Amino acid sequence: MSTALLSVDNVSKHFLGLRAVDGVSLSVQQGEIVSIIGPNGAGKTTLFNLLTGQLSPTAGEVFFKGQRINQLPPHDRARLGMGRTFQISKPLIALTALENVMIGAFMRHHDMQEACDRAIDVLERVGLMYLARRRAGDLTLSERRRLEVARALALEPEIVLLDEVMAGLNQSEVGQAIDLLKGLHAEGHTFLIIEHNLKVVRAFSERVVVLDRGRWIGEGSAEEILTSPDVIKAYLGEGHMGSQGKQAQGEAV
């Protein structure tokens, strides 16, 4: 098998006595969509922060395109080809949507016009071009989520890490977001996604990794994971291992 695009080997992050991430290993190949799921406090966002450089691991190794990147700061990882969104959308609210995306484009394009052209292309791709001149602070939650994706794509990344990009969206908006991600994947984009809604995971994810209390507890296809006793236990507890556990396969968690 070829070298994984992104991988972590036995990575851990400890905060005093708390093991937020505890010996996790996983990999993402070029062109995959991989979801990370788990109950609240499972360590999912902490793992993302280890991957993108907001945190340094207590132990273990992080590799991108075969290069060990443990000590690289976030901006250097972005230059290598890692884009991400955050659980709480944080656009520069005084700037327009176009200007927000141009900031990402400047990573690759130092000429103002080139950065603008790149930003326009990305806004068109995510369906926000009609809001290009609107202040980011005036956008709806759904529009801000798309703007986050656009800023990440403007970096021209080889992988995009999406942290609960569909949180807070209604059913219609979730459907539109799924269609957008499917379209971007079909164009060759690679995604690693934190997602709570198992219906959403089933809709687009090729492979699912499960974390619980900082540890890896399972990996497989969406259908395999949704029928795993360990996963049902992690989400619902011991008392839901029977018929209620089966019901959870179709529910958002």
N, C-alpha and C positions, 0 to 999 in steps of 0.2 A: 504494500500500500504506500502511496506517496506521502510525503511529509504533510502533517495536518497544517492548515492555515493558522489555527489558533489552538493552543493546548495548555493545560495546567497539569502538573505532576505533583500529587500529594501536597497540595498547597493548603496552608493554614493561616488563620489570623486570630490572635488572642488579644483581648483587651483585659488586662489584669487576670482575673480568674475566669473570664468568659471566653469560650472558644466559639467565636462567631462563625468561622469556617474551620473545619476540622478534617484535614487530610483528604481533600477533594481532588479527584483527577477526572478530566474530561477533555474531549477534543472536538473541533469543528473542521470539516473538510470544505474546500472551496465549493461554492454552489449549494451548500446545505441550508435548510432552515431547522434550527434546533431550539427547542423550548426548554426553559428551566422552570419547574413548578415546585411548590412546597407551601406549607402553612406559613402564616405570619411568624417572623422571627427565625425562619429557616436558614438565613444567611445569604439569600439570593443577591440582594443589592450589594452587600459587602463583597461577595465574589466578583460582581461587576466592577466594583471600585478597585479590586486587586488586579483585574485584567486591564483596566484603562489607566491605572497609575495614580488614582486618588489616594490609594493606600499601598503600603509595601507589605509583602507577606512576612509573617513570623517565621514560616518555614515553607519549603517547597519551591517549585520553579514555574515561571510563566514564559511561554514561548510563542513568538509570532513569526510566521514564515521561517521557522527553524532557528530563529535568533532568540537567545535568552534576553528578556526585557525587564527583569525584576527591578532594576534600578533606574529605568528610563522614566522621565516625567511625562505627564499626560500629553503635552504638546508634541513631544518627540514620537510618542506612540501614534498620535494623529497623523503625523507626517509619514509614518510607516504604512498607514492605511487602515487605522481603526477609528470608526465613528461611533458615537453613542448618543442616546437621549437619556433624560433623567426622569425619575418617578414623578417629581413635581416640575411641571413645565416652567422654565425660567427664561423667557425671551427678554430682550432689551426693550422694555415697554415703550420708551420714548422714541424708538426708531421704527421705521416702517418694516413690513414683512420683507420687502426686497433688501433693505439694508441689513436686516438680521441675517439673511442667507448670504449676502455678499461677504460678511465677516468670515463665514466658513470657507467661501470660495477663495479668499485671499491666501489661504494656506497653500494653494497650488498656482494661483494667478495673481501676480503682484501688480499687473496693469489694471487700472480702474475699470476700463471698458471691458476687458476680458473677464474680470470678476463679475461685473454686472451681467454680461451675456450668460455666464455660467449660472448665476443666480436665477435669471429669467427662465433658462431651460429647466432648472430643478423645480421652480414654482409651477411651471406648466405641467410638469410630470406629476406633481402631487395634487394638482387641482386648485392651486391658490393664486394663480396669476391675476385673477380678477380682483384680488385683495392686495396686490403688490404695493400700492401706495398707502395702504391703511396702516395706522400705528398698531404695533403688536399688542399694546395694552388694550386696544378696542376689539380684539378678536375673541370669538367664543372659545370655550374649552376645546371643542373638536378642531377648530381652526388652529389653535395653538399647538395641539398634538401634531397636526400635519406640518406646521412650521418647524417643530423640533426635528421631525424626520427630514425635512428639506435642508435644514442646517447641517445635519449629519451627512446627507448625500452630497452637499456642496463640497465637502472635503475630498470627494472622489475616492471613498474608502474601498478597501477590499472586503471588509466585514463591517456590519452595523449592529451594535448592541442596543436593543430596545428595552427599556425598563418600564413595564406596565403602560405601554403607549395607548392602550384602550381603556384605562381606568377612568371611570366617570362618564363614559359615553353611553348614549341610549342605543337601543337595538339597531336602529337604522344606521347610526354613525359607526357602530361596531362592524356592521356588514360592509359599509363603505371602506373602512380601514382594512378589513380582511381582503377585499378586492384589490386595494392599493398594494398591499404587501405581496399578494399573489402575482400581480403584474410586475412588480419590481424583481421578484424572484425569477420570473420567467425571462427577464432581461439579463439575468446572470448574477444578481446581487446575492450575497451571503448574509444570513441573519442569525444572531443568537438573541433569544427573546425571553424575558421574564414575563410570565402571564399567569393570572389566577383563574381565569375563566376556562374551564376544561372544554366547553363547547368551542371556544375560539381555538384552543390548542388542537382539537380534533380536526378543525376546518383546514388548517394550513401546515401544521408541523409534521416533518418527516420523522423526527426523533425527539424523544422527551427524556430529560434528565430530572430526577427528583431529589430534592434536598430536604432534610428534616433535622432541626437542631444543629445545623452546621455540617452535617455529614451527608455523603452520597448514599442513598438507599435504593436506587433503582434507575434503570435506563432501558428504553425500548421504543417501539412504536406507540402512538397514542392509544390504540386499542389495547395493547399489552399492558400499558401503564394503568389504564382505567379499570382493569380487572385485577390488579395486583393487590393482594391482602395487605401488604406493607404500606402501600400508598393510601388505601382506604383507611387503615388504622391511623396513619399520620394526620390525615385530614379530619377524621370523624371520631377517632378513639375506639377502644376495644368493643364498646357496646353496639357498634354499627357494622360489625363484620358480616352480618347476614343480609337480609332483604334490604335493609336501609342502605347498606354498602353498595348493593347493586343499583339502587335508585340514584346514588351519588354519581354514577357514571355519566348520567345525563344532565347533571346540575352544574351550575357555576359555583366555584368555590374560591 
